[in-house]
Amino acid sequence: MWLPQLDLMRVISAKSQGYSIVTQITGPTTVNGLERGSLTVQCVYRSGWETYLKWWCRGAIWRDCKILVKTSGSEQEVKRDRVSIKDNQKNRTFTVTMEDLMKTDADTYWCGIEKTGNDLGVTVQVTIDPASTPAPTTPTSTTFTAPVTQEETSSSPTLTGHHLDNRHKLLKLSVLLPLIFTILLLLLVAASLLAWRMMKYQQKGTAAPGGRPLLCRPDPAAGRNLPAKGYHEAFLCPG
C-alpha cells in the first residue's frame, strides 16, 4: 500500500524507536495550558482496541518515557497525582487531564495503547503559558467626615487650642466678676450700716458699742452751785 512521503517517514522513525503509529491512534500535535490551570488531551483509536490498556507517558524518547497514568481496561477513571485518564470505549477515545499546571510540566508526551510487541503511540507537545499577574492594588483608607451645614461653615470658625484657652478664661471671668461685685456691694452696705449706727449713738450721747464714753464739755454754771468738798465737775453732753 502506497503512503504519502510524510507518513512514510513517520513510520520509519516510529519503527526505529520501537513503537507503531500510522492510523491506529491519533491525537493533537500540540496542547496549550495555563499555569495553575488545567488541560485536556483526547486521543482517538480505531475499532478493535477498546479493551486494551491506554496510557499517558512523558519524555521525548519513546523507550525512556515515563508512564504517568494507565487505564485498567474498563471505562473507570484512573487518577494519579495531578493526572487522570478515562477511556470511552463506545466512542473509542480516551481523555487525559492534567491539573494544577506548572511551568515545568511543559514537555513531550505520548498517547499510547499497550499491546503485545511494540505499543501504539502518538506524540503530543504540551506547552504552559504563564498565568497573568494581577496589577497590585494600593490599599485605600476611607475617612468619614461629619456633614457641616452652610450656616455652621460661615458662622462657626474652627476653634484652635488658643481659642479654647481664651474661651475658658472668659468663662471664668464671667463667673468671678459678678461674685466679686456682689461681695464688694455687701461690704459697702455693711460699712454704711456701721457708720449710720455710730452717728445715731453720737446723737443720743451714749457710748458706742464696745467703745469709750462720748466726751462732754464742762458746765460752768453747775460748778458754781456745788459745795467745795467733794466737788465734781458737771458736764454738758449733747442730747
Buried (B, 14 or more C-beta within 10 A) or exposed (E): EEEEEEEEEBBEEBEEEEBBBBEBBBBBEEBEBEBEEEBEBBBBBBEEBBEBBBBBBBBEEBEEBEBBBBBEBEEEBBEEEBBBBBBEBEEBBBBBBBBEBEEEBBBBBBBBBBEEEBBBBBBBBBEBEEEEEEEEEEEEEEEEEEEEEEEEEEEEEEEEEEEEEEEEEEEEEEEEEEEEEEEEEEEEEEEEEEEEEEEEBBEEEBEEEEEEEBEEEEEEEEEEEEEEEEEEEBEEEEE
